[in-house]
Amino acid sequence: MGSPRWEGNSSLLARKVAEGAEAGGAEVESFFLHGMNIRPCDACDVCRDKTETDCILSDDLLDVFPKLRRADGIVIASPIYWFTVSAQTKLFMDRWYALGGPEGYALKGKKFGIVLTYADEDPFTSGAVNALRTFQDALNFVDAKIVGMVYGSAWEAGEIKNNQEVMAKAYDLGKKMAAD
């Protein structure tokens, strides 16, 4: 969850995806990125040596990287801030660099679900299309598969709960992630 709000719209949708995945038999673990200590990549390239660790930066992602490696599927939820994903989400994605190397990317073949919320009614003027394109390009690069996307408009924190269609789509994405 890449929102700074625990009860933010993208966080609520992410929990609905998790609910659907659990109903489909998946084991789910969620991470609230805003509450984590995640340092930016410092471009040292030590991760490319692949001796023992994914990254030498000592932060909360050291516990997350092994979980990403083991996961069959990963759902990323973010609000759209200033025409793309939140800073928390982008910081998390930038650190995926450490998951690559001569043997390829650890995210290769993983299933991804994408969840986005934005205040504007239009995914183009809100910038959501920029985020969607970022995910498409990045996941194509690492040879991962997007199995579904859920996105919707909501201005106030928690308002997305009133959009039963988007909430149902989030639940269905979770079930699809569990089944695929």
Secondary structure, 3 states (H helix, E strand, C coil): CCCCCCCCHHHHHHHHHHHHHHHCCCCCCCCCHHHCCCCCCCCCCHHHCCCCCCCCCCCCHHHHHHHHHHCCEEEEEEEEECCEECHHHHHHHHHHHHHCCCCCCCCCCCEEEEEEEECCCCHHHHCHHHHHHHHHHHHHHCCCEEEEEEEEECCCCCHHHHCHHHHHHHHHHHHHHHHC
